[in-house]
Amino acid sequence: MKENRKLVVLALFVLALTGASLAQDFSPKVRANIPFSFYAGGKTLPAGNYTLAVDRGSNHVAIFQKDTGIGTFLIGLPHDGSRNGLSLLTFRANSEGTYVLQKMEGPDLGISFVSDKALSHMALNGSNNSREIVIAAVGN
């Protein structure tokens, strides 16, 4: 019973944080069809159509599927933006099919993401066959 109470308190806390996060200005938005499941932060997200919304002040990014409600919030770091005017998502993939979201670029926008240490070792540094996958996104 105590475990259930702790879980309910934790869920309410997360909901409160989500409400506070939504009060931020997530104005730059891009949409992308990502054809593979991938890691964003420490969470695995399924393939699908995603909207990425950026809070320029904090570099936080909300990535979500409107239809399913699946998504997460990411803490980003400033990164050089796209110089060609395109909105792009860059993933790192290894030969085992693990994809990790690394950065988001667009006009006047550049954010990179810190990966979980275990994911970084496994997907980013652990394989000589790792490759970069770039997906074009559409501005909102």
SULDASUL-V313026 format. One record per pair of residues at least 4 apart in sequence whose C-alpha atoms are under 8 Angstrom apart, sorted by the first residue. I is the first residue (numbers start at 1). GAP is how many residues later the second one is. Records with the same first field share a line. If there is no record, write none. Layout:
I=GAP  GAP
//
This chain:
1=4
2=4
3=4
4=4
5=4
6=4
7=4
8=4
9=4
10=4
11=4
12=4
13=4
14=4
15=4
16=4
17=4
18=4
19=4
20=4
22=4
24=31
25=29  30  31
26=27  28  29  30  35  36
27=26  27  28
28=25  26  27  28  111  112
29=22  23  24  25  110  111
30=21  22  23  57  107  108  109  110
31=18  19  20  21  106  107  108  109
32=17  18  19  103  104  105  106
33=14  15  16  17  104
34=13  14  15  16  101
35=12  13
36=10  11  12  63
37=7  8  9  10  62
38=6  7  8  9  60  61  62  63
39=4  5  6  59  60  61  62
40=4  5  32  34  60  61  75
41=33  60  72  73  74  75
42=73  74  77
43=29
45=25  26
48=17
49=16
50=13  14  15  16
51=11  12  13  14  15
52=9  10  11  12
53=8  9  10
54=5  6  7  8
55=4  5  6
56=4
58=18
59=16  17  18  19  52
60=13  14  15  16
61=12  13  14  15
62=9  10  11  12
63=8  9  10  11
64=5  6  7  8
65=4  5  6
66=4
74=39
75=38  39
76=35  36  37  38
77=34  35  36  37
78=32  33  34
79=30  31  32  33
80=25  29  30  31
81=24  25  26  27  28  29  30
82=4  5  6  23  24  25  26  27  28
83=23  24
84=23
85=21  22
86=19  20  21  50  51
87=17  18  19  20  49  50  51  52
88=16  17  18  46  47  48  49
89=12  13  14  15  16  45  46  47  48
90=11  12  13  14  42  43  44  45
91=8  9  10  11  12  41  42  43
92=7  8  9  10  31  32  38  39  40  41
93=4  5  6  7  30  31  37  38  39  40
94=4  5  29  30  33  35  36  37
95=32  34  35
98=25
99=24
100=15  19  23  24
101=12
102=10  11  12  13
103=7  8  9  10
104=5  6  7  8
105=4  5  6
106=4
115=4  5
116=4
117=4
118=4
119=4  5
120=4  5  6
121=4  5
122=4  5
123=4  7
124=6
125=5
//
